[in-house]
Amino acid sequence: MGFYKANSPEVLERRPQWMLAITALAIAAALAFAGCASLSGDDDTGGDDAATADDSEPLPPTIANVGITYKRPGDALSRATVTKYFGAETLRTEPRGPGKTESIVRFDGGVPIWQFKSAEGTIGELTGIGARKFEVKSVQYGKLPNDFTQIIPEDGPPEPLDRGSYYVFQVERASGSTSYQAVKVLADGSLQAYSAQPRAGSSYLLCCNVSTDFPEPVVLPDTSSDEGGGSSDENSDQSSDDSGDSGGNSP
């Protein structure tokens, strides 16, 4: 599975049939994978305009669109899961090839916030006659595709993608191919996304050339600076003036 984000490189790697296959936006040529997915991140803050916007206004939600491809004829989407993490730590970075590195990153937390599956009960129904309706090409985060059943949450849409948090998107296909993508939501709503392979616990192998600031906390806009009336400096000046007047009237 892969993710698309604005102005970001797309990552694609080849794995054995029982493992995942991942694609990201910048690579146009498709390799011989069992299937891949891509996600594009967008938000309505308008880039630099967000800095000049009224701090009292809540930031609009990030929009993430997952594009899914299939190599095997008649393959279909079986299940998709989005898991939220609250922090990350880079454990090790190693060379992967000319000009490329891969990193093992351990995530903190791990709460599934959205999961859905095909409405059909068996793999045979997904790969046989009528399976084409499950060959979903694109999914927008939070919008359940037709002919699929939501598992998490039980009611209503999932929570919005949270700026500063990490997510692992997992796409499972009827053929048995599973792909993963690790994503960090930045302060402006854009995404840092890398293809991923599960390791022990909450660790994943990310490829390629993971940004050095990927595990760093995101600094979010301060929306409370203008709340509560005048500033502390103004109150301090007023207090000084009152004190001065009192001293002048003393004998």
C-alpha positions as a Markdown table, in Angstrom:
| # | Residue | x | y | z |
|---|---|---|---|---|
| 1 | Met | 0.0 | 0.0 | 0.0 |
| 2 | Gly | 1.3 | 3.5 | -0.6 |
| 3 | Phe | 0.3 | 7.0 | 0.2 |
| 4 | Tyr | 0.3 | 10.1 | -1.9 |
| 5 | Lys | 1.0 | 13.5 | -0.4 |
| 6 | Ala | 1.5 | 16.9 | -2.1 |
| 7 | Asn | 5.1 | 17.4 | -3.3 |
| 8 | Ser | 6.3 | 14.2 | -1.7 |
| 9 | Pro | 8.3 | 11.3 | -3.3 |
| 10 | Glu | 6.4 | 8.1 | -3.9 |
| 11 | Val | 7.9 | 4.9 | -2.4 |
| 12 | Leu | 7.6 | 1.5 | -4.0 |
| 13 | Glu | 9.2 | -1.7 | -3.1 |
| 14 | Arg | 9.1 | -5.4 | -4.1 |
| 15 | Arg | 8.4 | -8.1 | -1.6 |
| 16 | Pro | 7.7 | -11.9 | -1.7 |
| 17 | Gln | 4.1 | -12.9 | -2.5 |
| 18 | Trp | 3.2 | -13.4 | 1.2 |
| 19 | Met | 4.3 | -10.0 | 2.1 |
| 20 | Leu | 3.2 | -6.5 | 1.2 |
| 21 | Ala | 3.6 | -4.4 | -1.9 |
| 22 | Ile | 3.7 | -0.7 | -1.6 |
| 23 | Thr | 3.5 | 2.3 | -4.0 |
| 24 | Ala | 3.9 | 6.1 | -3.5 |
| 25 | Leu | 3.1 | 9.0 | -5.8 |
| 26 | Ala | 6.4 | 10.0 | -7.5 |
| 27 | Ile | 7.0 | 6.7 | -9.3 |
| 28 | Ala | 4.9 | 6.3 | -12.4 |
| 29 | Ala | 6.1 | 2.9 | -13.5 |
| 30 | Ala | 4.4 | -0.1 | -11.9 |
| 31 | Leu | 6.5 | -3.1 | -10.9 |
| 32 | Ala | 5.3 | -6.7 | -10.7 |
| 33 | Phe | 3.4 | -6.5 | -7.3 |
| 34 | Ala | 0.5 | -8.4 | -6.0 |
| 35 | Gly | -1.2 | -5.0 | -5.5 |
| 36 | Cys | -0.4 | -1.6 | -4.2 |
| 37 | Ala | -2.2 | 1.4 | -2.8 |
| 38 | Ser | -1.5 | 5.1 | -2.7 |
| 39 | Leu | -2.7 | 7.9 | -0.5 |
| 40 | Ser | -2.9 | 11.6 | -1.3 |
| 41 | Gly | -3.0 | 14.1 | 1.6 |
| 42 | Asp | -4.7 | 17.5 | 1.3 |
| 43 | Asp | -6.2 | 20.0 | 3.6 |
| 44 | Asp | -8.0 | 23.3 | 3.1 |
| 45 | Thr | -5.7 | 25.5 | 5.2 |
| 46 | Gly | -4.2 | 27.1 | 2.1 |
| 47 | Gly | -0.5 | 26.7 | 3.1 |
| 48 | Asp | 0.9 | 30.1 | 4.3 |
| 49 | Asp | -2.7 | 31.4 | 4.6 |
| 50 | Ala | -3.0 | 29.2 | 7.7 |
| 51 | Ala | -0.5 | 31.3 | 9.6 |
| 52 | Thr | -2.5 | 34.5 | 9.0 |
| 53 | Ala | -5.9 | 32.9 | 9.7 |
| 54 | Asp | -7.8 | 33.8 | 12.9 |
| 55 | Asp | -6.3 | 31.7 | 15.6 |
| 56 | Ser | -9.8 | 31.3 | 17.2 |
| 57 | Glu | -11.0 | 29.3 | 14.2 |
| 58 | Pro | -10.5 | 25.5 | 14.3 |
| 59 | Leu | -8.2 | 24.1 | 11.6 |
| 60 | Pro | -10.1 | 22.2 | 8.9 |
| 61 | Pro | -9.7 | 18.4 | 8.8 |
| 62 | Thr | -7.0 | 16.8 | 6.7 |
| 63 | Ile | -8.3 | 14.9 | 3.7 |
| 64 | Ala | -6.5 | 11.6 | 2.8 |
| 65 | Asn | -7.4 | 9.7 | -0.3 |
| 66 | Val | -6.1 | 6.1 | -0.7 |
| 67 | Gly | -5.6 | 4.8 | -4.2 |
| 68 | Ile | -5.5 | 1.0 | -4.5 |
| 69 | Thr | -4.2 | -1.0 | -7.5 |
| 70 | Tyr | -4.3 | -4.8 | -8.2 |
| 71 | Lys | -2.0 | -6.9 | -10.3 |
| 72 | Arg | -3.9 | -10.2 | -10.2 |
| 73 | Pro | -7.0 | -10.3 | -12.4 |
| 74 | Gly | -10.2 | -10.5 | -10.4 |
| 75 | Asp | -8.5 | -9.4 | -7.2 |
| 76 | Ala | -10.5 | -7.3 | -4.8 |
| 77 | Leu | -10.3 | -5.3 | -1.6 |
| 78 | Ser | -11.0 | -7.5 | 1.4 |
| 79 | Arg | -10.3 | -5.3 | 4.5 |
| 80 | Ala | -8.7 | -1.9 | 5.4 |
| 81 | Thr | -7.5 | -0.8 | 8.8 |
| 82 | Val | -6.2 | 2.5 | 10.1 |
| 83 | Thr | -4.2 | 2.5 | 13.4 |
| 84 | Lys | -3.3 | 5.6 | 15.3 |
| 85 | Tyr | 0.0 | 6.2 | 17.1 |
| 86 | Phe | 1.0 | 9.0 | 19.4 |
| 87 | Gly | 4.8 | 9.1 | 19.0 |
| 88 | Ala | 7.7 | 7.6 | 17.1 |
| 89 | Glu | 11.4 | 6.7 | 17.7 |
| 90 | Thr | 13.9 | 5.8 | 15.0 |
| 91 | Leu | 15.8 | 2.8 | 16.2 |
| 92 | Arg | 18.2 | 2.2 | 13.3 |
| 93 | Thr | 18.9 | 3.4 | 9.8 |
| 94 | Glu | 20.8 | 1.4 | 7.2 |
| 95 | Pro | 21.7 | 1.7 | 3.5 |
| 96 | Arg | 19.3 | 0.1 | 1.1 |
| 97 | Gly | 21.0 | 0.8 | -2.2 |
| 98 | Pro | 22.5 | 3.7 | -4.1 |
| 99 | Gly | 21.3 | 6.9 | -2.5 |
| 100 | Lys | 18.7 | 5.1 | -0.4 |
| 101 | Thr | 18.3 | 4.2 | 3.2 |
| 102 | Glu | 15.7 | 2.4 | 5.3 |
| 103 | Ser | 14.8 | 2.9 | 8.9 |
| 104 | Ile | 13.3 | 0.8 | 11.7 |
| 105 | Val | 10.9 | 3.0 | 13.6 |
| 106 | Arg | 9.0 | 2.1 | 16.7 |
| 107 | Phe | 5.7 | 3.8 | 17.3 |
| 108 | Asp | 4.0 | 4.5 | 20.6 |
| 109 | Gly | 0.4 | 3.6 | 21.3 |
| 110 | Gly | -1.5 | 1.7 | 18.6 |
| 111 | Val | -5.3 | 2.3 | 18.6 |
| 112 | Pro | -7.4 | 1.1 | 15.6 |
| 113 | Ile | -9.6 | 4.0 | 14.7 |
| 114 | Trp | -11.1 | 2.9 | 11.4 |
| 115 | Gln | -11.7 | -0.6 | 9.9 |
| 116 | Phe | -14.0 | -1.9 | 7.3 |
| 117 | Lys | -14.4 | -5.1 | 5.3 |
| 118 | Ser | -16.2 | -6.3 | 2.2 |
| 119 | Ala | -19.9 | -7.2 | 2.8 |
| 120 | Glu | -19.3 | -10.7 | 1.3 |
| 121 | Gly | -18.5 | -13.5 | 3.7 |
| 122 | Thr | -15.9 | -15.6 | 1.8 |
| 123 | Ile | -12.9 | -15.2 | -0.3 |
| 124 | Gly | -14.5 | -17.1 | -3.1 |
| 125 | Glu | -17.3 | -14.5 | -3.3 |
| 126 | Leu | -14.6 | -11.8 | -3.5 |
| 127 | Thr | -12.7 | -13.4 | -6.3 |
| 128 | Gly | -15.6 | -15.0 | -8.3 |
| 129 | Ile | -18.5 | -13.6 | -10.2 |
| 130 | Gly | -19.5 | -10.2 | -8.9 |
| 131 | Ala | -16.2 | -9.5 | -7.3 |
| 132 | Arg | -15.7 | -6.4 | -9.5 |
| 133 | Lys | -17.8 | -4.3 | -7.2 |
| 134 | Phe | -15.1 | -4.9 | -4.5 |
| 135 | Glu | -12.2 | -3.9 | -6.8 |
| 136 | Val | -12.2 | -0.5 | -5.2 |
| 137 | Lys | -9.7 | 2.0 | -6.8 |
| 138 | Ser | -9.9 | 4.8 | -4.3 |
| 139 | Val | -11.0 | 5.3 | -0.7 |
| 140 | Gln | -11.3 | 8.6 | 1.1 |
| 141 | Tyr | -10.5 | 8.4 | 4.8 |
| 142 | Gly | -13.7 | 8.3 | 6.8 |
| 143 | Lys | -16.0 | 7.6 | 3.9 |
| 144 | Leu | -17.2 | 4.0 | 3.8 |
| 145 | Pro | -17.2 | 2.6 | 0.2 |
| 146 | Asn | -20.4 | 1.0 | -1.2 |
| 147 | Asp | -20.8 | -2.7 | -0.5 |
| 148 | Phe | -18.5 | -2.6 | 2.5 |
| 149 | Thr | -19.3 | -2.9 | 6.2 |
| 150 | Gln | -17.7 | -0.7 | 8.9 |
| 151 | Ile | -16.3 | -2.5 | 11.9 |
| 152 | Ile | -14.6 | 0.3 | 13.8 |
| 153 | Pro | -16.2 | 2.5 | 15.0 |
| 154 | Glu | -19.5 | 0.8 | 15.5 |
| 155 | Asp | -21.4 | 4.0 | 14.6 |
| 156 | Gly | -20.6 | 7.1 | 12.7 |
| 157 | Pro | -17.5 | 8.1 | 10.9 |
| 158 | Pro | -14.0 | 7.7 | 12.5 |
| 159 | Glu | -12.3 | 10.6 | 14.2 |
| 160 | Pro | -10.5 | 13.1 | 11.9 |
| 161 | Leu | -6.8 | 12.6 | 11.3 |
| 162 | Asp | -5.0 | 14.4 | 14.1 |
| 163 | Arg | -2.1 | 16.8 | 13.3 |
| 164 | Gly | 1.1 | 15.6 | 15.0 |
| 165 | Ser | -0.1 | 12.0 | 15.2 |
| 166 | Tyr | 1.1 | 8.9 | 13.3 |
| 167 | Tyr | -1.0 | 6.4 | 11.4 |
| 168 | Val | -0.4 | 3.0 | 9.8 |
| 169 | Phe | -2.8 | 2.2 | 6.9 |
| 170 | Gln | -3.2 | -1.5 | 6.2 |
| 171 | Val | -4.9 | -2.8 | 3.0 |
| 172 | Glu | -5.7 | -6.5 | 2.7 |
| 173 | Arg | -6.8 | -8.0 | -0.6 |
| 174 | Ala | -8.7 | -11.2 | -1.4 |
| 175 | Ser | -5.6 | -12.7 | -3.0 |
| 176 | Gly | -3.8 | -12.5 | 0.3 |
| 177 | Ser | -1.6 | -9.5 | -0.5 |
| 178 | Thr | -1.3 | -7.0 | 2.3 |
| 179 | Ser | 0.3 | -3.6 | 2.1 |
| 180 | Tyr | 1.2 | -1.0 | 4.8 |
| 181 | Gln | 2.0 | 2.7 | 4.8 |
| 182 | Ala | 3.2 | 4.7 | 7.8 |
| 183 | Val | 2.1 | 8.3 | 7.8 |
| 184 | Lys | 2.8 | 11.4 | 9.9 |
| 185 | Val | 0.3 | 14.3 | 9.8 |
| 186 | Leu | 2.2 | 17.6 | 9.8 |
| 187 | Ala | 1.0 | 20.9 | 11.3 |
| 188 | Asp | -0.3 | 22.2 | 8.0 |
| 189 | Gly | -2.3 | 19.0 | 7.3 |
| 190 | Ser | 0.1 | 17.6 | 4.7 |
| 191 | Leu | 1.5 | 14.0 | 5.1 |
| 192 | Gln | 4.9 | 12.4 | 5.4 |
| 193 | Ala | 4.4 | 8.9 | 4.1 |
| 194 | Tyr | 6.6 | 5.9 | 3.7 |
| 195 | Ser | 6.1 | 2.3 | 2.7 |
| 196 | Ala | 6.3 | 0.0 | 5.7 |
| 197 | Gln | 6.8 | -3.6 | 6.8 |
| 198 | Pro | 5.7 | -4.9 | 10.2 |
| 199 | Arg | 8.4 | -5.9 | 12.6 |
| 200 | Ala | 8.2 | -6.9 | 16.2 |
| 201 | Gly | 5.6 | -5.2 | 18.4 |
| 202 | Ser | 4.8 | -1.7 | 17.1 |
| 203 | Ser | 8.0 | -1.4 | 15.0 |
| 204 | Tyr | 8.0 | -1.1 | 11.2 |
| 205 | Leu | 10.7 | -1.0 | 8.6 |
| 206 | Leu | 10.2 | 2.3 | 6.6 |
| 207 | Cys | 11.6 | 2.9 | 3.1 |
| 208 | Cys | 13.1 | 5.0 | 1.8 |
| 209 | Asn | 15.2 | 8.0 | 3.1 |
| 210 | Val | 13.0 | 8.7 | 6.1 |
| 211 | Ser | 13.2 | 12.3 | 7.1 |
| 212 | Thr | 15.3 | 13.1 | 10.2 |
| 213 | Asp | 12.4 | 15.1 | 11.6 |
| 214 | Phe | 9.9 | 12.2 | 11.2 |
| 215 | Pro | 10.1 | 11.2 | 14.9 |
| 216 | Glu | 10.1 | 14.8 | 16.1 |
| 217 | Pro | 7.0 | 16.3 | 17.7 |
| 218 | Val | 4.9 | 18.6 | 15.6 |
| 219 | Val | 4.5 | 22.2 | 16.8 |
| 220 | Leu | 0.9 | 23.1 | 16.4 |
| 221 | Pro | -0.5 | 26.7 | 16.1 |
| 222 | Asp | -1.4 | 28.3 | 19.4 |
| 223 | Thr | -5.1 | 29.0 | 19.4 |
| 224 | Ser | -5.4 | 30.3 | 22.9 |
| 225 | Ser | -3.0 | 33.4 | 22.8 |
| 226 | Asp | -5.8 | 35.8 | 22.0 |
| 227 | Glu | -8.3 | 34.4 | 24.5 |
| 228 | Gly | -9.1 | 35.7 | 27.9 |
| 229 | Gly | -9.0 | 39.5 | 27.2 |
| 230 | Gly | -5.9 | 41.6 | 27.4 |
| 231 | Ser | -2.3 | 40.3 | 27.5 |
| 232 | Ser | -0.4 | 39.7 | 30.7 |
| 233 | Asp | 1.9 | 42.6 | 29.7 |
| 234 | Glu | -1.0 | 45.0 | 29.6 |
| 235 | Asn | -2.2 | 43.8 | 33.0 |
| 236 | Ser | 1.3 | 44.1 | 34.4 |
| 237 | Asp | 1.6 | 47.7 | 33.1 |
| 238 | Gln | -1.8 | 48.6 | 34.6 |
| 239 | Ser | -0.8 | 47.1 | 37.9 |
| 240 | Ser | 2.4 | 49.2 | 37.8 |
| 241 | Asp | 0.5 | 52.4 | 37.1 |
| 242 | Asp | -1.9 | 51.7 | 40.0 |
| 243 | Ser | 1.0 | 51.1 | 42.3 |
| 244 | Gly | 2.6 | 54.3 | 41.2 |
| 245 | Asp | -0.5 | 56.3 | 41.8 |
| 246 | Ser | -0.9 | 54.8 | 45.3 |
| 247 | Gly | 2.7 | 55.7 | 46.2 |
| 248 | Gly | 2.2 | 59.3 | 45.0 |
| 249 | Asn | -0.7 | 59.8 | 47.3 |
| 250 | Ser | 1.1 | 58.5 | 50.4 |
| 251 | Pro | 2.4 | 61.0 | 53.0 |
